[in-house]
């Protein structure tokens, strides 16, 4: 039997609660359904990254061949490599 879901005064209180409690005691995840949130955009953070000019030039060349902005291509390359590293056995 699952526990009754508590009511929270605000998001901060809820965030603190879930940081110290296991949701499986409150939610039957076997009955969960996948949902798509097509308009939800991931939050982004601007960073400063120092790269050799030659690397940027090569990235721009590759991006031009693919007809995409070089920053977008860099994000694709990073995402692919991160996925590869995280899934390496």
Beta strands, then each sheet from edge to edge (+ up, - down):
end
